Amino acid sequence: MSIQKNLETVLENIRYSEKKAGRQENSVKLLAVSKFHPADAVLEAIKAGQCMFGENRVQEAAAKFTEIHRTHPEAELHIIGQLQSNKVKKAVQIANCIESADRIELIKEIEKQCEKINKTIKILLEVHTAEDSKSGFENFDSLVSAVQFIADGNTPHVILNGLMTMAPFTDDEALIRKSFSTVRLYAEQIRTAFPEFTLPVLSMGMSNDYKIAIEEGSTEVRVGTAIFGERNYSE
Ligand SMILES: *Cc1c(COP(=O)(O)O)cnc(C)c1O
């Protein structure tokens, strides 16, 4: 199957799931996760009309997207993997959004590096909802502390755009659903407590579970394998 065909299929599935869940058409965006796939694959996806991409390693993303941005400056890049503080400088240079903000220290570093280059960047706060995942704010209280930190005006170069999570890797649909509904609930509670944050983005759902995520309120699904095929980690 070609990348173009895969993209068509995934987009059809997204539209179908929106409808089935009673969601507005086009309320769910597709982030194509291109990690471990070459720049050529990204270019093929761009040609097929895809404009948002996700990468989880800064080094790899920088190498790939410096090239891609030369001919396609409009291609949007989101960093979705766990981010070490010493990679933030590079990350904010190349990315439009950092979806894996998972600690206040990291948010401080994002602010510091963005201020230096006079750039404003979007972030999502990652919520830890799966036993088998390591990253994300551990609970509602720690999440709210981060929101409060931003609300206090400490980060003028950071736009809090929403929440992100990774569901557990399991066949247990109830567990997956719980992970997504928890994050949706957290977002509702934050909007009530902090009306200045509308949190338009809930980044939830991957190749295996994006249909469930859409039923549970996702506004952005991060899909890699179903678009680009299996990743070869040995290379
Ligand atoms: C790799 C990755 C994805 C995409 O996973 P697929 O199963 O290939 O769709 C989504 N989100 C994050 C955070 C990832 O690291």
The ligand as an SDF file (V2000), in Angstrom:
LIG
                    3D

 15 15  0  0  0  0  0  0  0  0999 V2000
    5.1560    6.5020   17.7890 C   0  0  0  0  0  0  0  0  0  0  0  0
    4.1250    7.3270   18.4520 C   0  0  0  0  0  0  0  0  0  0  0  0
    2.8230    7.4230   17.9150 C   0  0  0  0  0  0  0  0  0  0  0  0
    2.3810    6.6600   16.6690 C   0  0  0  0  0  0  0  0  0  0  0  0
    2.2480    5.3160   16.9400 O   0  0  0  0  0  0  0  0  0  0  0  0
    1.6570    4.2750   15.8540 P   0  0  0  0  0  0  0  0  0  0  0  0
    1.2650    3.1160   16.6750 O   0  0  0  0  0  0  0  0  0  0  0  0
    2.7680    3.9710   14.8970 O   0  0  0  0  0  0  0  0  0  0  0  0
    0.5120    4.9330   15.1990 O   0  0  0  0  0  0  0  0  0  0  0  0
    1.9220    8.2490   18.5550 C   0  0  0  0  0  0  0  0  0  0  0  0
    2.2520    8.9330   19.6720 N   0  0  0  0  0  0  0  0  0  0  0  0
    3.4730    8.8590   20.2180 C   0  0  0  0  0  0  0  0  0  0  0  0
    3.7600    9.6380   21.4540 C   0  0  0  0  0  0  0  0  0  0  0  0
    4.4420    8.0510   19.6410 C   0  0  0  0  0  0  0  0  0  0  0  0
    5.6610    7.9820   20.2010 O   0  0  0  0  0  0  0  0  0  0  0  0
  1  2  1  0
  2  3  1  0
  2 14  2  0
  3  4  1  0
  3 10  2  0
  4  5  1  0
  5  6  1  0
  6  7  2  0
  6  8  1  0
  6  9  1  0
 10 11  1  0
 11 12  2  0
 12 13  1  0
 12 14  1  0
 14 15  1  0
M  END
$$$$
